[in-house]
């Protein structure tokens, strides 16, 4: 079990390590917190207390890699959607909200939605590609959709007509993905 002093020491150790690799101060702080949360969740898997220091650094490195991977996915997604359609202002806001909210998903959920709902892969093909049962793939995609809906509804109120056409996207909070 990791002691309170060790948590404090590793926090102090990880802050400069992460800041050196992430330009934005707030992002770096978030990544340190995320790294510590992951370490807390996984501490039962640390078998050798002598290797605790490299273990923490590896978790931080993986968290930083995930952060940059998500940024790349969002940039790719923005470009792909913008290239595909000429959109009205309300639709552009909705796309901006969607792509920003997609970035809040974990890699598994992001990839499931990108490959199936936003891509051209069937759920059956997705299951085969990822070594899942068809039912397991359907559950993963359904769960990812639910998480995305939760993220979007926390951020934006999307107004639509009776046919589902987007009329407007209104931010629910001051700092929002659509610049509210």
Secondary structure by P-SEA (a helix, b strand, c coil): cccaaaaaaaaaaaaaaaaaccccaaaaaaaaaaaaaaaaacccccccccaaaaaaaaaaaaaaaaaaaaaaaaaaaaaaaaacccccaaaaaaaaaaaaaaaaccaaaaaaaaacccccccaaaaaaaacccaaaaaaaaaaaaaaaaaaaaacccccccccccccccccccccccccc
